[in-house]
Amino acid sequence: MTMRLFVASCLAFASILMQDAKAFNLISIDFDQVIVCPVKADDETQPQFNEPECQTVTADRIDSQKTAIWVKTNVRIPAAIRSDSRPSAVYVSGKTSSRVYFNGHYLGQNGTPSLLAKDEFPGKIDAKFYLPSALIKQDSNQIVLKLSSHHGFLSLGYPINFIGIGSYDDSALLMRQSLWLSLVPLGALALGALYFLVMSFSPLNRQTNILFLLMSFLAACQLFAEISRTLFSYSYPFHDVRLLLIVSLAVSFGACLLRYVAMKLELKRSWLWTLSGLVMTILAVIWTAGFDPKTTMAILVPAAFSTVLIAYKLVKQPSRELMAYFGVFLIFTSIIVVTLNSFHDVLFYYIITAILCALFVQQALKLNREQKQRKVEQAQVAKLEFKLQQNQQQNQPRKISINSAGKTELVDSEQVVYGKAAGDYVDLYLKGDKHLLFSGSLKELEKQLPATFLRVHRSYLVNLAYVQSLSSKSAETQKSPASGGFLLLSGGYEVPVSRRIMPMVRNAIR
């Protein structure tokens, strides 16, 4: 059942994300016809774009890192956007400062692009420039940009994420939609972290709860770092810090996942297995180009490594529990492979939330089984203790002091069949149809008696050694609405049993 829930959740989340992607419409520049020329002098004189040093590249090869460049490209704007009454904008998203011209008209700048690092003021990672509708032509439109990116400490393979045209308010709409989609797993992960923080104070399964706490917290922090680009308008040098933080959090999550699996499988030298998987993960992250693929590898390698470990353990010790874990991790790993190019997006966090829920359900089921087994063992121990005390009472009966009618009498506890509260006294029924009055409350009498006596009702205390059977209500006990049944004792005595205490009595006499 856990596996079916996991698969259904992943498919539902993927469907939501696909619908969201279709709802957003931006027109990108001509991908194959981009002319790039180096900036020779730090002025606003545009090149002719036919100089020998200029070259034609694809849009994904635009790179202004540690330099300054001029870019010329074209964009065809569909009639739907041209006829739209909403204002339009030119979008420039990436690690760069920019100045934008559209069909020869200056639109604005993001930061201050410059040939020299000391003269450049870093721009925002995402910028948009208002585009008057009067400037838009029916056929091809020309965009010229001056770009520079001297700050930051990382060299990205694809520093420019997007250049194109869209409605001025579409970006805000997309951000709101993406933010709402992200808030669902973020809230679930935050609540999970809070829950496991509380659970980690309990000595029961503390290590497992701490690992769940760390995984929930790390995934929540990683998701917050991802959506920070939506929440905050930051300058592009901070983007390097953000990327490193996301990858580091993903590696840390993978390490916790490896540790959890190694502990779950009770592997010999579990720390060695965890360290081996972590080393493989770090090497894969280092060798992988691009930070989005690095983030994916930081999760894929631990997931695949864990799947192999579970499969190995399953072959040696087959069980339904291990089969369920193997199914969850196999599906998890397969989804990462299938969605390799987009796994690091919001889909990642929905899947992480789903797998944490699946692991938690498996852990809860195991804990439930352990609690049931513990109750059985406790009942067996209680019976054994009762037998030992019963034997001890027979060999060395405990004397109880009974003050009645101005005299004190010592009575062996094994002679008492049961006691019934009668106001300020307790009516004691002894073996051989004898009666005595104990001057005191039932609670005071209970303190003097050994553990072979059980309080079965607020007014009755019974010596379990004389119990013959436990039955449903008799005609006599029907008079007591709180009675759940009655005990038949030696000598033909019937004693009512409280409905609340009935389960405990049933376990005691089995």
C-alpha positions in Angstrom: 0.0 0.0 0.0 2.9 2.4 0.8 4.4 1.8 -2.6 1.1 2.5 -4.4 0.7 5.8 -2.4 4.3 6.7 -3.3 3.8 6.1 -7.1 0.4 7.9 -7.1 1.9 10.9 -5.3 4.8 11.2 -7.8 2.5 10.9 -10.8 0.1 13.5 -9.4 2.9 16.0 -8.6 4.4 15.5 -12.1 1.0 16.2 -13.7 0.7 19.4 -11.7 4.1 20.6 -12.8 3.5 19.8 -16.4 0.2 21.8 -16.4 2.0 24.7 -14.8 4.8 24.7 -17.4 2.2 24.8 -20.3 0.4 27.7 -18.7 3.4 30.0 -18.9 4.3 31.5 -22.3 7.6 33.3 -23.2 9.1 33.8 -26.6 12.8 33.1 -26.7 15.3 34.7 -29.1 16.4 33.0 -32.3 18.4 30.1 -30.8 20.8 29.5 -33.8 21.4 33.1 -35.0 23.2 35.0 -32.2 26.1 37.2 -33.1 28.6 37.9 -30.3 31.3 40.6 -30.5 33.9 41.6 -27.8 33.7 45.0 -26.2 36.8 46.9 -27.3 36.2 50.3 -25.7 34.1 51.1 -22.6 31.6 53.3 -24.4 28.1 52.8 -25.9 29.3 52.6 -29.5 27.8 49.4 -30.9 29.8 47.3 -33.4 28.7 46.6 -36.9 28.5 42.9 -35.9 30.5 42.0 -39.1 34.0 42.5 -37.6 36.4 39.5 -37.9 36.4 39.0 -34.1 32.6 38.6 -34.1 31.2 35.1 -34.3 27.8 33.4 -34.7 26.9 31.1 -31.8 23.8 29.4 -30.4 21.9 31.1 -27.6 23.2 28.7 -24.9 26.8 29.7 -25.7 26.3 33.4 -24.7 29.0 33.9 -22.1 30.0 37.2 -20.6 31.9 35.8 -17.6 35.2 37.7 -16.9 34.7 39.8 -20.0 32.2 42.2 -21.7 30.4 41.4 -25.0 27.9 42.8 -27.4 25.1 40.5 -28.5 22.8 40.8 -31.4 19.9 38.5 -32.1 16.4 38.4 -33.5 13.0 37.4 -32.1 9.7 36.8 -33.9 6.7 37.9 -31.8 3.4 36.1 -32.5 0.3 38.0 -33.4 -1.3 36.9 -30.1 1.3 38.9 -28.1 1.3 41.9 -30.5 -2.5 42.1 -30.1 -2.4 41.6 -26.3 -3.5 44.8 -24.5 -1.1 44.0 -21.6 2.3 45.6 -21.7 5.3 43.6 -22.9 8.8 43.2 -21.6 12.2 42.0 -22.6 13.5 39.4 -20.1 17.2 38.8 -19.4 17.8 36.1 -16.9 21.3 34.9 -15.9 24.7 35.7 -14.4 25.3 39.1 -16.0 24.9 42.8 -15.9 23.0 44.0 -19.0 22.1 47.0 -21.2 19.2 46.3 -23.7 18.3 47.9 -27.0 15.2 46.8 -29.0 15.0 47.7 -32.7 17.6 50.4 -32.1 15.8 52.0 -29.1 17.4 51.9 -25.6 15.2 50.1 -23.1 17.3 50.2 -19.9 20.0 48.5 -18.0 20.4 46.0 -15.2 23.5 47.0 -13.2 26.3 48.6 -15.2 28.0 46.4 -17.7 31.6 47.4 -18.3 34.8 46.2 -19.9 36.6 46.5 -16.5 35.6 44.8 -13.3 36.2 47.9 -11.2 33.7 49.8 -13.3 31.0 47.2 -13.4 28.1 47.3 -11.0 26.6 43.8 -10.6 23.0 43.5 -11.9 20.2 41.3 -10.6 20.0 37.7 -11.6 16.6 38.2 -13.2 15.7 41.4 -15.0 12.9 42.6 -17.2 12.7 45.8 -19.3 9.4 47.5 -20.3 8.8 47.2 -24.1 6.5 49.8 -25.6 4.1 48.2 -28.1 4.9 50.9 -30.7 8.4 49.4 -31.0 7.2 45.9 -31.9 7.3 45.0 -35.6 5.2 42.4 -37.3 8.1 40.5 -38.7 11.5 39.9 -37.1 12.6 42.2 -34.3 16.2 42.9 -33.3 17.6 42.8 -29.8 21.1 44.2 -29.0 22.6 43.7 -25.5 25.8 44.7 -23.8 26.7 42.1 -21.2 29.5 41.7 -18.6 30.0 39.5 -15.6 33.3 40.1 -13.8 32.1 39.3 -10.2 31.4 36.0 -8.5 33.8 33.0 -8.1 32.3 30.2 -10.1 32.5 29.7 -13.9 29.2 28.4 -15.1 28.8 26.3 -18.2 25.5 28.1 -19.1 25.5 31.5 -17.4 22.6 32.9 -19.4 19.3 31.2 -18.5 16.9 33.1 -20.8 16.6 36.1 -23.2 13.2 36.7 -24.8 9.9 38.5 -24.9 6.7 38.1 -22.8 3.9 39.9 -21.1 5.2 42.3 -18.4 3.2 40.6 -15.7 3.6 37.0 -16.8 6.8 36.6 -14.8 5.0 37.6 -11.6 2.3 35.1 -12.4 4.8 32.3 -13.0 6.6 33.2 -9.8 3.3 33.0 -7.8 2.4 29.7 -9.4 5.8 28.2 -8.8 5.8 29.6 -5.3 2.5 28.0 -4.4 3.6 24.7 -5.9 6.8 24.9 -3.8 5.0 25.9 -0.6 3.2 22.5 -0.4 6.4 20.3 0.0 8.1 23.1 1.9 5.3 23.1 4.5 5.3 19.3 4.7 9.1 19.1 5.1 9.1 21.9 7.8 6.3 20.1 9.7 8.2 16.8 9.3 11.4 18.4 10.7 9.4 19.8 13.7 7.8 16.5 14.4 11.0 14.5 14.3 12.7 17.2 16.4 10.2 16.5 19.2 10.5 12.7 18.6 14.3 12.8 18.8 14.0 13.7 22.5 12.6 10.3 23.2 15.2 7.5 23.7 13.1 5.2 21.5 14.5 5.0 18.0 16.4 8.2 18.6 19.0 7.7 15.9 16.3 7.1 13.3 14.3 10.1 14.3 17.4 12.3 14.2 18.1 11.1 10.7 14.6 11.8 9.6 14.9 15.2 11.3 18.1 16.0 9.3 16.7 14.8 6.0 13.5 16.8 6.4 15.5 19.9 7.5 18.1 19.6 4.7 15.4 19.1 2.0 13.4 22.1 3.4 16.5 24.3 3.4 17.4 23.2 -0.2 13.9 23.9 -1.4 14.0 27.4 0.3 17.3 28.0 -1.4 15.7 27.1 -4.7 12.7 29.3 -4.4 14.8 32.2 -3.0 15.3 33.3 -6.6 11.5 33.8 -6.7 11.2 35.4 -3.3 14.2 37.7 -3.4 15.7 39.9 -6.1 19.4 39.4 -5.5 22.5 40.4 -7.5 24.1 37.8 -9.7 27.3 37.2 -7.6 25.1 35.8 -4.8 24.0 33.2 -7.3 27.3 31.4 -6.9 26.7 31.0 -3.2 23.2 29.8 -3.8 24.3 27.1 -6.2 27.0 25.8 -3.9 24.5 25.8 -1.0 22.0 23.8 -3.0 24.5 21.2 -4.0 26.0 20.9 -0.5 22.5 20.4 1.0 21.8 17.7 -1.6 25.0 15.9 -0.8 24.2 16.1 2.9 20.7 14.7 2.3 22.2 11.8 0.3 24.6 11.1 3.1 21.7 10.9 5.6 19.8 8.6 3.3 22.8 6.3 3.0 23.2 6.3 6.8 19.6 5.5 7.3 19.6 2.5 4.9 22.9 1.2 6.4 21.3 1.3 9.9 18.0 -0.1 8.6 19.7 -3.1 7.0 21.8 -3.7 10.2 24.9 -4.1 8.0 28.3 -5.0 9.5 30.5 -1.9 9.5 27.6 0.2 8.6 29.7 3.4 8.8 32.1 2.0 6.2 29.2 1.4 3.8 27.9 4.9 4.5 31.3 6.4 3.9 31.8 4.4 0.7 28.5 5.6 -0.7 29.3 9.2 0.3 32.8 9.1 -1.4 31.1 7.8 -4.6 28.6 10.6 -4.4 31.2 13.4 -3.9 33.3 12.0 -6.8 30.2 11.9 -9.1 29.3 15.5 -8.1 32.9 16.7 -8.8 33.1 15.0 -12.2 29.6 16.1 -13.4 29.5 19.4 -15.3 26.8 21.9 -14.5 25.3 22.6 -11.1 21.8 21.3 -11.9 23.3 17.9 -13.0 25.5 18.0 -9.8 22.4 18.4 -7.7 20.8 15.4 -9.4 23.9 13.2 -9.0 24.0 14.1 -5.3 20.7 12.3 -4.9 20.9 9.7 -7.7 24.1 8.0 -6.5 22.9 7.5 -2.9 19.5 6.3 -4.1 21.1 3.8 -6.5 23.7 2.7 -3.9 20.9 2.2 -1.3 18.8 0.2 -3.9 21.8 -2.1 -4.5 22.4 -2.6 -0.7 18.7 -3.4 -0.1 18.7 -5.8 -3.0 21.7 -7.6 -1.7 20.2 -7.9 1.8 16.9 -9.0 0.3 18.6 -11.9 -1.5 20.2 -13.0 1.7 17.3 -12.5 4.0 14.0 -12.2 2.1 11.2 -10.4 3.9 8.1 -8.4 3.1 9.5 -5.3 4.8 12.7 -5.4 2.7 10.7 -6.0 -0.4 8.7 -2.8 0.3 11.9 -0.8 0.9 13.4 -2.1 -2.3 10.3 -1.2 -4.3 10.3 2.4 -2.9 14.0 3.0 -3.6 13.8 1.3 -7.1 10.9 3.6 -8.1 12.8 6.6 -6.6 15.9 5.9 -8.5 14.0 5.2 -11.7 12.2 8.5 -11.5 15.5 10.3 -11.1 16.9 8.6 -14.2 13.7 9.2 -16.3 13.5 12.9 -15.3 17.3 13.5 -15.3 17.1 16.9 -17.0 14.3 18.4 -14.8 14.7 16.4 -11.6 16.3 19.3 -9.7 13.2 21.5 -10.2 10.2 21.5 -7.9 9.5 17.9 -8.9 12.5 16.9 -6.8 11.0 18.2 -3.6 7.6 16.6 -4.2 9.4 13.3 -4.7 11.6 13.8 -1.7 8.5 14.6 0.4 6.8 11.5 -1.0 9.8 9.2 -0.2 10.2 10.6 3.3 6.5 9.9 3.9 7.0 6.4 2.5 10.0 5.8 4.8 8.2 7.2 7.7 5.2 4.9 7.1 7.5 1.9 6.9 9.2 3.0 10.1 5.8 3.5 11.8 4.6 0.1 10.8 7.8 -1.5 12.1 7.4 0.5 15.4 3.8 -0.7 15.7 4.9 -4.3 15.2 7.6 -3.9 17.8 5.1 -2.3 20.3 2.7 -5.3 19.8 5.5 -7.7 20.4 6.7 -5.7 23.4 3.1 -5.9 24.9 3.1 -9.7 24.4 6.5 -10.0 26.1 5.4 -7.7 28.9 2.3 -9.8 29.5 4.5 -13.0 29.6 6.8 -11.3 32.1 3.9 -10.2 34.2 2.5 -13.7 34.3 5.9 -15.1 35.2 6.2 -12.5 38.0 2.7 -13.4 39.2 3.6 -17.1 39.4 6.8 -16.3 41.3 4.9 -14.1 43.8 2.2 -16.7 44.1 4.7 -19.4 44.9 6.4 -17.0 47.3 3.1 -16.3 49.0 2.4 -20.0 49.4 5.8 -20.7 50.9 6.0 -17.5 53.0 2.5 -16.0 53.4 2.4 -12.3 54.1 0.7 -11.4 57.3 -1.8 -8.6 57.3 -2.9 -6.7 60.4 -6.7 -6.4 60.8 -8.0 -4.0 63.5 -11.6 -5.0 64.2 -13.9 -4.7 67.3 -11.1 -3.3 69.4 -8.6 -6.0 68.8 -5.8 -6.7 66.3 -5.7 -10.0 64.4 -2.9 -11.2 62.0 -4.2 -13.1 59.0 -2.2 -14.8 56.2 -2.8 -13.1 52.9 -3.3 -16.4 51.1 -6.5 -16.9 53.2 -8.1 -13.8 51.7 -10.4 -14.6 48.7 -11.5 -11.0 48.1 -12.4 -7.8 49.8 -15.4 -5.5 49.3 -15.4 -1.9 50.4 -18.1 -1.0 52.9 -17.9 2.6 53.9 -15.0 3.1 56.2 -14.4 -0.6 56.4 -13.5 -3.5 54.0 -15.5 -6.7 54.3 -13.0 -9.5 53.9 -14.1 -12.9 52.6 -11.7 -15.6 53.7 -11.2 -19.2 52.8 -13.8 -21.4 54.4 -16.7 -18.8 54.4 -15.1 -16.7 57.1 -15.7 -12.9 57.3 -13.6 -10.2 58.9 -13.9 -6.4 58.9 -10.8 -4.4 58.1 -10.8 -1.0 59.6 -9.6 1.2 56.8 -10.1 1.9 53.1 -9.6 -0.5 50.3 -6.6 1.5 49.2 -4.9 1.1 52.6 -5.6 -2.7 52.5 -4.1 -2.9 49.0 -0.8 -1.6 50.2 -0.5 -4.5 52.7 -1.3 -7.2 50.1 1.1 -8.8 47.7 0.9 -8.4 43.8 -1.3 -11.5 43.6 -4.2 -9.2 44.5 -5.8 -7.2 41.8 -8.2 -4.2 42.0 -10.9 -5.2 39.6 -13.5 -2.7 40.6 -13.6 0.5 42.7 -15.2 -1.5 45.5 -13.5 -4.9 45.0 -10.1 -6.4 45.5 -9.5 -10.0 44.4 -6.9 -12.7 45.1 -6.1 -14.0 41.6 -5.2 -17.4 43.0 -9.0 -18.1 43.6 -10.2 -17.0 40.2 -11.9 -19.7 38.2 -13.4 -17.9 35.2 -14.2 -14.5 33.7 -17.7 -14.2 32.1 -20.1 -11.6 30.8 -22.6 -9.9 33.0 -24.7 -12.1 35.3 -28.1 -11.2 36.7 -26.4 -9.8 39.8 -23.8 -7.7 38.0 -26.4 -6.3 35.6 -27.4 -4.0 38.5 -24.1 -2.2 38.2 -24.0 -0.1 34.9 -20.2 0.3 35.2 -19.6 -3.4 35.3 -18.1 -5.0 32.2 -18.4 -8.6 33.5 -17.8 -10.8 36.6 -15.2 -13.1 38.0 -16.3 -16.5 39.4 -14.2 -17.3 42.4 -13.7 -20.5 44.4 -16.5 -20.9 46.9 -19.1 -19.7 44.3 -18.4 -16.0 44.9 -19.2 -13.6 42.0 -17.3 -10.3 41.8 -18.1 -7.6 39.3 -15.3 -6.3 37.0 -15.2 -2.7 35.9 -15.6 -2.2 32.1 -12.5 0.0 32.1 -10.3 -2.6 33.9 -11.7 -5.6 32.0 -8.9 -5.8 29.4 -6.2 -5.8 32.1 -8.1 -8.4 34.1 -8.5 -10.6 31.0 -4.7 -10.4 30.4 -3.9 -11.2 34.0 -5.9 -14.4 34.3 -5.0 -15.9 30.9 
